[in-house]
Amino acid sequence: MITASQLKAARALLNIDQRDMAKLSGLSVPTIQRMEASDGVIRGNVDSLVKLIAALEGAGLELIHEGTVSSAGGRGVRMRESAVRSRSYREKGSRASAGRAA
């Protein structure tokens, strides 16, 4: 299960808009908009939810479910440690490349 707030937070962590989220998950923009407009837990076609969650996990995110160990005990989303290391490495590489190009 995923909430509309988790989906919005996931997009913010990935720094992508609804159109990018639609491309990433193989869903339509209106479907992403409907999901984000949901009140609480997103309800919808099981296939669409599976695609959405798989896309988020593939992008290196982890959904934190109610009661899962976290500082506040509530729902959330976070980058997996391996994704954080990979992203940090890519950012350092792109900065170094930009410095050499200058």
HELIX and SHEET records of a PDB file:
HELIX    1   1 ALA A    4  LEU A   14  1                                  11    
HELIX    2   2 GLN A   18  SER A   25  1                                   8    
HELIX    3   3 VAL A   29  ALA A   37  1                                   9    
HELIX    4   4 VAL A   46  GLY A   58  1                                  13    
HELIX    5   5 GLU A   81  ALA A  101  1                                  21    
SHEET    1   A 2 LEU A  61  ILE A  64  0                                        
SHEET    2   A 2 GLY A  76  MET A  79 -1                                        
END                                                                             
